Amino acid sequence: MIKTVYAKMLKGLRSNSEEIKEEALEILTEIFKKFGQLLLKNPNLVNKDDLLKVLCDHLSHPNKSVCKKTTNCMGYFAVILNKK
């Protein structure tokens, strides 16, 4: 399930629509909150490098709401990144 949802969220983050980006960020944040331990045990479920690059690009987004949601998402994602 995570692989399927992750692919769609990554596509949403690359969308031109700010609303879609915001929703994708919120969903990813919830995934990292709820399934962080699962992602730690199965590191191949998500491409961490690709996701980190996309999230870093969103930190300088002109819409401050996208920046704020990106920061929140990265906070939960950092826990997963920290463990190798």
C-alpha positions as CSV (number, residue, x, y, z in Angstrom):
1,M,0.0,0.0,0.0
2,I,2.8,2.5,0.9
3,K,4.5,1.9,-2.5
4,T,1.3,2.7,-4.3
5,V,0.4,5.8,-2.2
6,Y,4.0,7.0,-2.3
7,A,4.2,7.1,-6.1
8,K,1.0,9.1,-6.2
9,M,2.2,11.5,-3.5
10,L,5.4,12.1,-5.4
11,K,3.5,12.8,-8.5
12,G,1.3,15.2,-6.5
13,L,4.4,17.0,-5.2
14,R,5.6,17.6,-8.7
15,S,2.2,18.9,-9.8
16,N,1.6,22.5,-10.9
17,S,-1.3,22.9,-8.5
18,E,-0.6,24.3,-5.1
19,E,-3.7,22.6,-3.6
20,I,-2.5,19.2,-4.8
21,K,1.0,19.8,-3.4
22,E,-0.5,20.8,0.0
23,E,-2.7,17.7,0.1
24,A,0.2,15.5,-0.9
25,L,2.4,17.0,1.9
26,E,-0.3,16.5,4.5
27,I,-0.8,12.9,3.4
28,L,2.9,12.2,3.4
29,T,3.2,13.7,6.9
30,E,0.5,11.4,8.2
31,I,2.2,8.4,6.5
32,F,5.5,9.3,8.2
33,K,3.7,9.7,11.5
34,K,1.7,6.5,11.4
35,F,4.1,4.2,9.5
36,G,7.5,5.6,10.4
37,Q,8.5,2.4,12.1
38,L,7.5,0.3,9.1
39,L,9.5,2.5,6.8
40,L,12.5,2.1,9.1
41,K,12.2,-1.7,8.9
42,N,11.7,-1.6,5.2
43,P,13.9,1.2,3.8
44,N,13.2,0.2,0.1
45,L,9.5,1.2,0.3
46,V,10.4,4.8,-0.5
47,N,13.2,6.4,-2.5
48,K,14.5,8.7,0.3
49,D,17.0,10.6,-1.9
50,D,14.4,11.5,-4.5
51,L,11.8,12.5,-1.9
52,L,14.4,14.6,0.0
53,K,15.3,16.5,-3.2
54,V,11.6,17.2,-3.9
55,L,10.9,18.3,-0.4
56,C,14.0,20.6,-0.3
57,D,12.8,22.2,-3.5
58,H,9.5,23.0,-1.8
59,L,11.2,24.8,1.0
60,S,11.7,27.9,-1.2
61,H,8.2,27.7,-2.7
62,P,6.6,31.2,-3.1
63,N,3.4,30.0,-1.3
64,K,4.2,30.1,2.4
65,S,1.5,27.5,3.2
66,V,3.4,25.0,1.0
67,C,6.7,25.9,2.8
68,K,5.1,25.4,6.2
69,K,3.6,22.0,5.3
70,T,6.9,21.0,3.8
71,T,8.8,21.9,7.0
72,N,6.3,19.8,9.0
73,C,6.6,16.9,6.6
74,M,10.4,17.0,6.7
75,G,10.3,16.9,10.5
76,Y,8.6,13.5,10.5
77,F,10.7,12.4,7.5
78,A,13.9,13.3,9.3
79,V,13.3,10.5,11.8
80,I,13.2,8.0,9.0
81,L,16.3,9.6,7.3
82,N,18.3,9.5,10.5
83,K,18.2,5.7,10.8
84,K,20.1,3.7,8.2
